[in-house]
Amino acid sequence: MFSDKFDKYQWGVVKQEIYGKTARDVERALGGSRRDLEDLKTLLSPAAAPYLEEMAQMSHRITQQRFGKVIQLYIPLYLSNECQNICTYCGFSYDNRIARRTLRAGELLTEAAAIKAMGYEHVLLVSGEANQTVGVDYFIKALDVLRPHFSHLSMEVQPLEQADYSRLMEHGLHTVLVYQETYHREDYKIHHPKGKKSNFDYRLETPDRLGMAGIHKMGLGVLIGLEDWRTDGWFTGLHLRYLENRYWKTKYSLSFPRLRPYSGGLAPKVEMTDRELIQLICAYRLVDEEVELSLSTRESPVFRDHAVRLGITSMSAGSRTNPGGYAVDTDSLEQFEIHDDRSPAEIAAMIRRQGYDAVWKDWDAVLQKI
């Protein structure tokens, strides 16, 4: 399990090593052909900041060679805002007094129709973590309702057992996103004081359970702003490399969610500039040519327009972060505020203006049977 590998590293030591890198280390990393986790420390370091233009050019070239000039589009569909966890940064936190809602089958179909009208074939199902009301049985029903209407169903919900993931895969689940939020064990406890999510190790080992279940693709990431982004970024890379080596049949993606406001929400402990986010994106691409890199509507229109050419392979567009937000209950409270509120058509047009193709569908469940 990854926890065995993770426990061999100390946060403070890794952070010190990252901040101790020099310009000579950066030039050595950029000059290499096969970069390792030590190179990732270097490319995430403050010493790499003056080399950002070179990193961006290399990232652009590698991404085009591996993925071509395409950007996949996806959209989140929020199933429920019920949650049994207290999380300091989330609008769905158990201690927030908001109206709770879980979509029924008919409401899911109404939302699906609105999403299909935008052109989508790839949907990310999202919910709060409430096992009693929004558990595996509910997810199976939701997958069964939506499966006939979409070619690609992803999920970002509470961590589950390996057997549960296997059951969901039988009902059309293709991809699971599970973010550690932060790899800083002590700060993790501060931000997750109550609920099943407070169990750091259980969440840490979720990708292992996914890998053993044979999931087609999984996504990793941290919530940028909870802790030092460079150190969290390196531990994410450590986790990714471990998973790629152990569960080599599975595909992987990384996301870069920066802490966004919600009603009464937490201010970031560590601010990350746009240049630093570009550095993080490019560092991952230079170290891992195969991993998919995703950017959500948390980011500004200007930033997302520029990121198309920097290594990103997928984007959300037209997102709503509340259950029923597309058609059923457009005024319900969102999990967080989005920044880029352009329509999917506007995002697709922007992508085409930059010489790329906007892809609404690049995988179909029938391919698994061939």
C-alpha positions as CSV (number, residue, x, y, z in Angstrom):
1,M,0.0,0.0,0.0
2,F,1.1,3.6,-0.7
3,S,1.0,4.4,3.1
4,D,4.1,2.2,3.6
5,K,6.0,4.3,1.1
6,F,4.5,7.5,2.2
7,D,5.6,6.9,5.8
8,K,9.3,6.8,4.7
9,Y,9.2,10.5,4.0
10,Q,9.0,13.5,6.3
11,W,7.2,16.6,5.2
12,G,9.7,19.0,6.6
13,V,12.7,17.2,5.1
14,V,11.1,17.1,1.6
15,K,10.2,20.8,1.9
16,Q,13.7,21.7,2.8
17,E,15.1,19.8,-0.1
18,I,12.7,21.5,-2.6
19,Y,13.6,25.0,-1.3
20,G,17.3,24.1,-1.3
21,K,17.5,23.5,-5.1
22,T,19.8,25.7,-7.2
23,A,19.9,27.1,-10.7
24,R,22.4,24.4,-11.6
25,D,20.0,21.7,-10.4
26,V,17.3,23.2,-12.7
27,E,19.5,23.3,-15.7
28,R,20.5,19.7,-15.1
29,A,16.8,18.6,-14.8
30,L,15.8,20.5,-18.0
31,G,18.7,19.0,-19.9
32,G,17.8,15.4,-19.0
33,S,15.6,13.0,-21.0
34,R,14.1,10.8,-18.4
35,R,13.2,12.9,-15.3
36,D,12.6,11.4,-11.9
37,L,11.1,12.5,-8.6
38,E,14.3,14.3,-7.6
39,D,13.9,16.3,-10.8
40,L,10.3,17.0,-9.8
41,K,11.6,18.6,-6.5
42,T,13.9,20.8,-8.7
43,L,11.2,21.8,-11.1
44,L,8.8,22.7,-8.3
45,S,11.4,24.8,-6.5
46,P,11.7,28.6,-6.3
47,A,15.0,28.1,-8.2
48,A,13.0,27.0,-11.3
49,A,10.9,30.2,-11.5
50,P,13.3,32.1,-13.8
51,Y,13.2,29.1,-16.2
52,L,9.4,29.1,-16.6
53,E,9.4,30.1,-20.3
54,E,11.7,27.3,-21.2
55,M,9.6,24.9,-19.1
56,A,6.4,26.1,-20.8
57,Q,7.8,25.6,-24.3
58,M,9.0,22.1,-23.4
59,S,5.6,21.2,-21.8
60,H,3.8,22.5,-24.9
61,R,6.0,20.4,-27.2
62,I,5.7,17.2,-25.1
63,T,1.9,17.5,-24.8
64,Q,1.4,17.9,-28.5
65,Q,3.7,14.9,-29.2
66,R,1.8,12.7,-26.8
67,F,-1.8,14.0,-27.0
68,G,-2.0,15.9,-30.2
69,K,-3.9,19.2,-30.4
70,V,-7.1,18.2,-28.6
71,I,-8.7,19.3,-25.3
72,Q,-11.4,17.0,-23.8
73,L,-14.4,18.7,-22.4
74,Y,-16.3,17.4,-19.4
75,I,-18.9,18.7,-16.9
76,P,-19.7,17.9,-13.3
77,L,-23.2,16.8,-12.3
78,Y,-23.8,17.2,-8.6
79,L,-26.0,14.5,-7.2
80,S,-26.2,15.6,-3.6
81,N,-25.0,18.2,-1.1
82,E,-25.7,16.0,1.9
83,C,-22.5,15.5,3.9
84,Q,-21.5,14.0,7.2
85,N,-18.0,15.5,7.3
86,I,-16.9,18.8,8.7
87,C,-14.4,20.3,6.3
88,T,-13.1,23.8,6.9
89,Y,-13.0,24.8,3.2
90,C,-16.2,23.3,1.8
91,G,-19.7,24.8,1.4
92,F,-21.3,21.3,1.9
93,S,-19.6,20.9,5.4
94,Y,-21.9,19.3,7.9
95,D,-21.8,22.3,10.2
96,N,-23.0,24.7,7.5
97,R,-26.7,25.5,7.8
98,I,-27.8,25.0,4.2
99,A,-30.8,23.3,2.5
100,R,-29.7,19.8,1.7
101,R,-30.8,18.1,-1.5
102,T,-30.3,14.7,-3.2
103,L,-31.5,14.3,-6.8
104,R,-34.1,11.6,-7.5
105,A,-34.1,9.6,-10.7
106,G,-36.5,11.9,-12.5
107,E,-34.4,14.9,-11.5
108,L,-31.3,13.2,-12.8
109,L,-32.9,12.7,-16.2
110,T,-33.9,16.4,-16.2
111,E,-30.3,17.4,-15.5
112,A,-29.0,14.9,-18.0
113,A,-31.2,16.4,-20.7
114,A,-29.8,19.9,-20.0
115,I,-26.3,18.6,-20.1
116,K,-26.8,16.6,-23.3
117,A,-28.2,19.8,-24.9
118,M,-24.8,21.4,-24.4
119,G,-23.2,18.6,-26.3
120,Y,-21.6,16.7,-23.5
121,E,-20.9,12.9,-23.5
122,H,-18.5,13.0,-20.5
123,V,-20.1,13.6,-17.1
124,L,-18.4,13.7,-13.7
125,L,-20.8,12.7,-10.9
126,V,-20.1,14.5,-7.6
127,S,-21.7,14.4,-4.2
128,G,-21.0,15.2,-0.5
129,E,-20.0,12.3,1.7
130,A,-23.1,10.9,3.3
131,N,-23.0,7.1,3.3
132,Q,-26.4,6.5,4.9
133,T,-28.3,8.5,2.2
134,V,-25.9,8.8,-0.7
135,G,-24.1,5.5,-0.6
136,V,-23.2,2.7,-3.0
137,D,-26.8,1.7,-3.7
138,Y,-27.7,5.3,-4.6
139,F,-24.7,5.5,-6.9
140,I,-25.7,2.3,-8.7
141,K,-29.2,3.6,-9.3
142,A,-27.7,6.9,-10.6
143,L,-25.3,5.1,-12.9
144,D,-28.1,3.0,-14.2
145,V,-30.2,6.1,-14.9
146,L,-27.5,8.0,-16.7
147,R,-25.6,5.2,-18.4
148,P,-27.9,5.1,-21.5
149,H,-27.4,8.8,-22.1
150,F,-23.6,9.3,-21.8
151,S,-20.5,7.4,-23.1
152,H,-18.2,8.3,-20.2
153,L,-19.2,8.4,-16.5
154,S,-16.7,9.5,-13.9
155,M,-17.3,9.9,-10.2
156,E,-15.9,12.1,-7.3
157,V,-17.6,10.9,-4.1
158,Q,-16.5,9.5,-0.7
159,P,-13.8,6.8,-0.6
160,L,-15.2,3.3,-0.9
161,E,-14.1,-0.3,-0.5
162,Q,-12.5,-2.2,-3.3
163,A,-15.6,-4.4,-3.6
164,D,-17.8,-1.3,-3.9
165,Y,-15.7,0.0,-6.8
166,S,-16.0,-3.3,-8.5
167,R,-19.8,-3.2,-8.2
168,L,-19.9,0.3,-9.6
169,M,-17.7,-0.6,-12.5
170,E,-20.3,-3.3,-13.5
171,H,-22.8,-0.4,-13.8
172,G,-20.7,1.7,-16.1
173,L,-18.3,3.6,-13.9
174,H,-15.2,4.4,-15.9
175,T,-13.1,6.9,-13.8
176,V,-12.8,7.9,-10.2
177,L,-11.3,11.1,-8.8
178,V,-10.1,11.1,-5.2
179,Y,-8.2,14.1,-3.9
180,Q,-6.1,13.8,-0.8
181,E,-6.7,17.5,-0.2
182,T,-3.3,17.7,1.5
183,Y,-0.5,15.2,2.2
184,H,0.4,17.2,5.4
185,R,-0.9,14.8,8.0
186,E,-1.2,17.3,10.9
187,D,-2.8,20.0,8.8
188,Y,-5.2,17.4,7.3
189,K,-6.5,16.8,10.8
190,I,-7.1,20.5,11.3
191,H,-9.2,20.8,8.2
192,H,-11.1,17.5,8.7
193,P,-12.1,17.4,12.4
194,K,-15.2,15.3,12.1
195,G,-16.6,12.5,9.9
196,K,-15.2,9.5,8.1
197,K,-13.0,11.9,6.0
198,S,-11.0,12.6,9.1
199,N,-9.3,9.3,8.7
200,F,-6.1,10.3,6.8
201,D,-4.8,6.9,6.1
202,Y,-8.1,5.5,4.8
203,R,-8.3,8.3,2.2
204,L,-4.6,7.9,1.4
205,E,-5.1,4.2,0.5
206,T,-8.2,4.8,-1.6
207,P,-6.2,4.8,-4.9
208,D,-4.8,1.4,-4.0
209,R,-8.3,0.0,-3.6
210,L,-9.2,1.5,-7.0
211,G,-6.1,0.0,-8.6
212,M,-6.9,-3.4,-7.2
213,A,-10.4,-3.1,-8.5
214,G,-9.0,-2.5,-11.9
215,I,-10.5,0.9,-12.6
216,H,-9.9,2.2,-16.1
217,K,-8.7,5.7,-14.9
218,M,-8.2,7.5,-11.6
219,G,-7.5,11.1,-10.8
220,L,-5.3,12.6,-8.1
221,G,-4.7,16.0,-6.7
222,V,-4.6,18.3,-3.6
223,L,-6.6,21.4,-2.7
224,I,-4.1,24.1,-3.4
225,G,-4.1,26.7,-0.6
226,L,-4.3,24.4,2.4
227,E,-0.5,23.9,2.7
228,D,2.8,24.6,0.9
229,W,1.9,23.8,-2.8
230,R,5.4,22.8,-3.8
231,T,5.6,20.1,-1.1
232,D,2.1,18.9,-1.6
233,G,2.8,18.9,-5.4
234,W,5.8,16.6,-4.8
235,F,3.9,14.1,-2.6
236,T,1.2,14.0,-5.3
237,G,4.0,13.1,-7.8
238,L,5.3,10.4,-5.4
239,H,1.8,9.0,-5.2
240,L,1.3,9.1,-8.9
241,R,4.7,7.3,-9.7
242,Y,3.9,4.6,-7.1
243,L,0.5,4.0,-8.7
244,E,1.8,4.0,-12.3
245,N,4.4,1.4,-11.4
246,R,2.0,-0.9,-9.4
247,Y,-1.3,-0.6,-11.3
248,W,0.2,-0.1,-14.8
249,K,-3.0,-0.9,-16.7
250,T,-4.8,2.0,-15.2
251,K,-4.6,5.5,-16.7
252,Y,-4.1,8.6,-14.6
253,S,-5.0,12.3,-14.4
254,L,-4.0,15.2,-12.2
255,S,-6.1,18.2,-11.3
256,F,-5.1,21.6,-9.8
257,P,-8.0,23.0,-7.8
258,R,-7.1,26.2,-6.0
259,L,-9.2,27.1,-2.9
260,R,-12.2,29.1,-4.0
261,P,-14.6,31.1,-1.9
262,Y,-17.9,29.9,-0.6
263,S,-20.4,31.4,1.9
264,G,-18.4,31.9,5.1
265,G,-15.4,30.0,3.7
266,L,-11.8,29.5,4.6
267,A,-9.1,31.9,3.2
268,P,-6.1,30.1,1.7
269,K,-3.2,29.5,4.1
270,V,-0.8,29.7,1.2
271,E,-1.5,31.9,-1.8
272,M,-0.5,30.6,-5.2
273,T,0.1,33.0,-8.1
274,D,-0.9,32.2,-11.7
275,R,2.8,31.9,-12.6
276,E,3.3,29.3,-9.9
277,L,0.3,27.3,-11.1
278,I,1.8,27.3,-14.6
279,Q,5.1,26.1,-13.0
280,L,3.3,23.2,-11.3
281,I,1.5,22.2,-14.5
282,C,4.7,22.3,-16.5
283,A,6.7,20.5,-13.9
284,Y,4.3,17.5,-13.9
285,R,4.3,17.4,-17.7
286,L,8.1,17.4,-17.9
287,V,8.3,14.5,-15.4
288,D,5.4,12.5,-16.6
289,E,4.6,12.6,-20.4
290,E,1.6,10.2,-20.1
291,V,-0.5,11.7,-17.3
292,E,-3.6,13.7,-18.3
293,L,-3.8,17.2,-16.8
294,S,-7.2,18.8,-16.1
295,L,-8.2,22.4,-15.3
296,S,-11.6,23.3,-13.9
297,T,-13.8,26.4,-14.0
298,R,-12.2,27.4,-10.6
299,E,-9.7,29.3,-12.8
300,S,-10.2,32.6,-14.5
301,P,-11.0,32.9,-18.2
302,V,-7.7,34.6,-19.0
303,F,-5.7,31.9,-17.2
304,R,-7.6,29.0,-18.9
305,D,-7.2,30.6,-22.3
306,H,-3.4,30.5,-21.8
307,A,-3.3,27.1,-20.2
308,V,-4.6,25.4,-23.3
309,R,-1.1,25.5,-24.8
310,L,0.8,24.7,-21.6
311,G,0.1,21.0,-21.1
312,I,-3.6,20.8,-20.2
313,T,-5.5,17.9,-21.8
314,S,-9.0,18.4,-20.4
315,M,-11.3,21.2,-19.1
316,S,-14.7,21.6,-17.6
317,A,-17.0,24.2,-19.0
318,G,-20.5,25.6,-18.0
319,S,-20.1,24.0,-14.6
320,R,-22.6,24.2,-11.8
321,T,-21.5,23.1,-8.3
322,N,-25.0,22.6,-6.8
323,P,-27.4,19.6,-7.1
324,G,-29.9,20.5,-9.8
325,G,-27.9,23.4,-10.9
326,Y,-28.5,23.0,-14.6
327,A,-32.3,22.7,-14.7
328,V,-33.9,21.4,-11.5
329,D,-32.9,24.0,-8.9
330,T,-30.6,26.6,-10.4
331,D,-30.7,28.8,-7.3
332,S,-29.5,26.2,-4.7
333,L,-26.3,27.0,-2.8
334,E,-23.1,26.0,-4.7
335,Q,-20.2,24.1,-3.1
336,F,-17.8,26.9,-4.2
337,E,-17.9,29.8,-6.6
338,I,-16.7,29.1,-10.1
339,H,-14.5,31.7,-11.9
340,D,-14.9,31.0,-15.6
341,D,-18.7,31.1,-16.2
342,R,-18.5,31.0,-20.0
343,S,-20.8,28.5,-21.8
344,P,-19.4,25.2,-23.2
345,A,-19.9,26.6,-26.7
346,E,-17.8,29.7,-25.9
347,I,-15.0,27.5,-24.4
348,A,-15.1,25.2,-27.5
349,A,-14.8,28.3,-29.7
350,M,-11.9,29.6,-27.7
351,I,-10.1,26.2,-28.0
352,R,-10.6,26.2,-31.8
353,R,-9.3,29.7,-32.1
354,Q,-6.0,28.4,-30.7
355,G,-5.8,25.7,-33.3
356,Y,-7.0,22.9,-31.1
357,D,-10.0,20.6,-31.3
358,A,-12.6,20.5,-28.5
359,V,-13.4,16.8,-27.9
360,W,-16.8,15.9,-26.4
361,K,-16.2,12.2,-26.6
362,D,-13.0,10.3,-26.8
363,W,-14.0,7.0,-25.2
364,D,-17.0,4.7,-25.2
365,A,-18.0,1.8,-22.9
366,V,-18.4,-0.5,-25.9
367,L,-14.6,-0.3,-26.5
368,Q,-14.1,-2.2,-23.2
369,K,-15.8,-5.2,-24.8
370,I,-13.6,-5.3,-28.0
